[in-house]
Amino acid sequence: MSNKLLVRRAAVLGAGVMGAQIAAHLTNAGVDTVLFDLPAKDGDPNGVVTKAIANLAKLSPAPLADKALAERIVPANYETGLELLKGC
């Protein structure tokens, strides 16, 4: 029972309040994290996720140990980013 599971990369499906905060905590723990959501209707296809990541800085208590860690969360959408799931 002493076998440890080492998580190096994770995907979080859904960038709502809960999904974005889960991505933040994984990033705090040093896990490379890809955050997915539906593609935005206008503009950047990853716009929904990008907005969710930006909103992490506004929450109290802050889910990120350091605001700079937000840059380590990779935004993705279900239409163009599915290949990012390979290493998760």
Backbone as JSON, one array per atom type, in Angstrom:
{
  "sequence": "MSNKLLVRRAAVLGAGVMGAQIAAHLTNAGVDTVLFDLPAKDGDPNGVVTKAIANLAKLSPAPLADKALAERIVPANYETGLELLKGC",
  "N": [[0.81, -1.19, 0.0], [2.15, 1.13, -0.11], [2.61, 2.28, -2.51], [2.91, 5.16, -4.4], [1.02, 7.57, -6.16], [2.03, 9.57, -8.71], [1.22, 12.59, -9.91], [1.66, 14.38, -12.73], [0.64, 15.93, -14.75], [-2.49, 17.39, -15.34], [-5.91, 17.58, -16.41], [-8.59, 19.8, -16.24], [-11.96, 19.72, -16.6], [-14.13, 22.03, -17.48], [-14.53, 25.35, -16.74], [-15.8, 26.78, -14.76], [-16.61, 28.36, -11.59], [-15.88, 26.39, -9.68], [-14.28, 24.55, -11.22], [-12.18, 26.21, -12.14], [-11.0, 26.9, -9.71], [-10.14, 24.4, -8.81], [-8.22, 23.9, -10.77], [-6.45, 25.92, -10.05], [-5.57, 25.04, -7.51], [-4.31, 22.64, -8.19], [-2.23, 23.67, -9.71], [-0.92, 25.15, -7.73], [0.16, 23.01, -6.36], [2.16, 22.23, -8.0], [1.51, 20.81, -10.26], [1.29, 20.46, -13.71], [-1.25, 22.03, -15.45], [-4.14, 21.86, -17.46], [-6.86, 23.74, -18.42], [-10.1, 23.34, -19.43], [-12.91, 24.43, -21.42], [-16.01, 25.27, -23.07], [-15.72, 26.55, -26.43], [-15.38, 30.09, -26.94], [-18.01, 32.18, -28.12], [-17.48, 34.47, -29.57], [-14.5, 36.12, -30.71], [-11.39, 35.2, -29.16], [-11.04, 31.71, -29.11], [-10.43, 30.45, -26.7], [-11.39, 32.17, -24.84], [-13.34, 31.99, -22.77], [-12.1, 30.42, -20.85], [-9.78, 31.88, -20.39], [-10.85, 34.17, -19.22], [-11.91, 33.04, -16.89], [-9.56, 32.25, -15.59], [-8.38, 34.76, -15.15], [-10.24, 35.76, -13.34], [-9.62, 34.39, -11.03], [-7.79, 35.85, -9.57], [-9.35, 37.71, -8.33], [-10.77, 36.55, -6.32], [-11.58, 35.88, -2.88], [-10.96, 33.97, -0.11], [-7.82, 33.9, -1.84], [-7.37, 31.52, -4.37], [-4.98, 30.89, -5.6], [-1.61, 30.49, -4.67], [0.25, 32.36, -5.39], [-0.26, 35.1, -7.46], [1.06, 35.09, -9.9], [1.2, 32.45, -10.63], [-1.01, 31.92, -12.16], [-0.37, 32.14, -14.81], [0.66, 29.7, -15.43], [-1.4, 27.96, -15.84], [-2.86, 26.3, -18.45], [-4.92, 27.45, -20.95], [-7.69, 25.99, -22.69], [-9.93, 24.71, -25.22], [-12.81, 22.68, -26.09], [-13.02, 22.21, -28.81], [-10.61, 22.77, -30.23], [-8.5, 22.01, -28.61], [-8.15, 19.36, -27.82], [-5.99, 17.62, -28.19], [-4.28, 18.26, -26.19], [-4.94, 16.72, -24.04], [-3.54, 14.36, -24.09], [-1.18, 13.89, -22.47], [-2.19, 13.88, -19.93]],
  "CA": [[0.0, 0.0, 0.0], [2.99, 2.32, -0.09], [2.78, 2.81, -3.87], [2.39, 6.51, -4.52], [0.63, 8.03, -7.48], [2.64, 10.85, -9.01], [0.47, 13.3, -10.94], [2.52, 15.4, -13.33], [-0.17, 16.79, -15.63], [-3.92, 17.13, -15.16], [-6.87, 18.4, -17.15], [-9.83, 20.1, -15.52], [-12.99, 19.92, -17.61], [-15.09, 23.0, -17.01], [-13.83, 26.48, -16.15], [-16.66, 27.54, -13.87], [-15.95, 28.72, -10.33], [-15.27, 25.2, -9.07], [-13.23, 24.03, -12.08], [-11.05, 27.13, -12.14], [-10.31, 26.8, -8.42], [-9.44, 23.12, -8.8], [-7.02, 24.12, -11.58], [-5.54, 26.74, -9.24], [-4.96, 24.22, -6.46], [-3.37, 21.73, -8.84], [-1.07, 24.48, -10.07], [-0.21, 25.41, -6.46], [0.86, 21.78, -5.98], [3.21, 21.96, -8.97], [1.0, 19.96, -11.34], [0.96, 21.15, -14.96], [-2.71, 21.94, -15.52], [-4.86, 22.37, -18.63], [-8.23, 24.04, -18.04], [-10.95, 23.29, -20.62], [-14.31, 24.8, -21.43], [-16.53, 25.45, -24.42], [-15.1, 27.68, -27.13], [-16.13, 31.34, -26.87], [-18.8, 32.45, -29.33], [-16.81, 35.55, -30.31], [-13.11, 36.38, -30.33], [-10.48, 34.09, -28.85], [-11.77, 30.49, -28.75], [-10.16, 30.12, -25.29], [-11.79, 33.34, -24.07], [-14.07, 31.6, -21.55], [-11.11, 29.94, -19.88], [-8.9, 33.0, -20.07], [-11.6, 35.02, -18.28], [-11.99, 32.3, -15.61], [-8.23, 32.33, -14.96], [-8.23, 36.14, -14.68], [-11.12, 35.95, -12.18], [-9.02, 33.78, -9.85], [-7.1, 36.89, -8.81], [-10.35, 38.54, -7.65], [-11.44, 35.78, -5.27], [-11.06, 35.96, -1.52], [-9.51, 33.88, -0.14], [-7.23, 33.65, -3.15], [-7.05, 30.11, -4.57], [-3.59, 30.75, -6.04], [-0.62, 30.88, -3.67], [0.87, 33.56, -5.95], [-1.01, 35.46, -8.67], [1.87, 34.76, -11.07], [0.95, 31.05, -11.0], [-2.1, 31.87, -13.13], [0.24, 31.99, -16.13], [1.02, 28.3, -15.64], [-2.6, 27.22, -16.22], [-2.99, 26.34, -19.91], [-6.33, 27.51, -21.38], [-8.01, 25.17, -23.86], [-11.36, 24.5, -25.47], [-13.11, 21.33, -26.53], [-12.95, 22.08, -30.27], [-9.26, 22.81, -30.8], [-7.45, 21.67, -27.66], [-8.24, 17.98, -27.31], [-4.7, 16.93, -28.19], [-3.61, 18.57, -24.9], [-5.31, 15.69, -23.07], [-2.69, 13.17, -24.23], [-0.26, 13.65, -21.37], [-2.85, 14.03, -18.62]],
  "C": [[0.85, 1.26, 0.0], [3.25, 2.87, -1.49], [2.12, 4.17, -3.96], [2.07, 6.82, -5.97], [1.22, 9.41, -7.68], [1.89, 11.48, -10.18], [1.35, 14.42, -11.45], [1.73, 16.39, -14.17], [-1.62, 16.39, -15.46], [-4.73, 18.05, -16.05], [-8.1, 18.58, -16.27], [-10.86, 20.45, -16.58], [-14.09, 20.79, -17.03], [-14.39, 24.11, -16.25], [-14.76, 27.37, -15.33], [-15.9, 27.83, -12.58], [-15.23, 27.52, -9.73], [-14.1, 24.68, -9.91], [-11.99, 24.9, -12.08], [-10.28, 27.04, -10.82], [-9.59, 25.46, -8.26], [-8.15, 23.24, -9.61], [-5.99, 24.93, -10.8], [-4.83, 25.89, -8.19], [-3.99, 23.2, -7.04], [-2.08, 22.46, -9.21], [-0.24, 24.82, -8.83], [0.65, 24.21, -6.06], [1.96, 21.4, -6.98], [2.81, 21.05, -10.11], [0.73, 20.83, -12.56], [-0.52, 20.94, -15.23], [-3.24, 22.59, -16.79], [-6.31, 22.55, -18.2], [-9.07, 24.17, -19.31], [-12.32, 23.89, -20.37], [-14.76, 24.91, -22.89], [-15.82, 26.6, -25.1], [-16.0, 28.92, -27.01], [-16.87, 31.56, -28.2], [-18.15, 33.51, -30.21], [-15.37, 35.67, -29.83], [-12.29, 35.13, -30.12], [-11.28, 32.85, -28.45], [-11.57, 30.07, -27.29], [-10.6, 31.24, -24.35], [-12.51, 33.01, -22.77], [-13.08, 31.2, -20.46], [-10.18, 31.07, -19.45], [-9.56, 33.93, -19.05], [-11.68, 34.34, -16.9], [-10.66, 32.37, -14.87], [-8.01, 33.73, -14.4], [-9.07, 36.38, -13.42], [-10.56, 35.31, -10.91], [-8.35, 34.81, -8.96], [-8.07, 37.74, -7.99], [-11.0, 37.84, -6.47], [-10.76, 35.96, -3.92], [-11.73, 34.88, -0.68], [-9.01, 33.47, -1.53], [-6.9, 32.17, -3.29], [-5.61, 29.87, -5.04], [-2.65, 31.25, -4.94], [0.09, 32.17, -4.09], [0.13, 33.86, -7.26], [-0.26, 35.11, -9.95], [1.66, 33.32, -11.53], [-0.17, 30.91, -12.02], [-1.57, 31.65, -14.54], [0.59, 30.55, -16.45], [-0.18, 27.43, -16.0], [-2.8, 27.41, -17.73], [-4.48, 26.38, -20.27], [-6.55, 26.68, -22.63], [-9.52, 25.08, -24.03], [-11.57, 23.14, -26.11], [-13.03, 21.14, -28.05], [-11.53, 21.98, -30.79], [-8.17, 22.31, -29.87], [-7.41, 20.24, -27.19], [-6.91, 17.24, -27.31], [-3.91, 17.21, -26.92], [-3.94, 17.54, -23.81], [-4.34, 14.51, -23.06], [-1.82, 12.89, -23.01], [-0.88, 13.72, -19.99], [-3.19, 12.67, -18.02]]
}
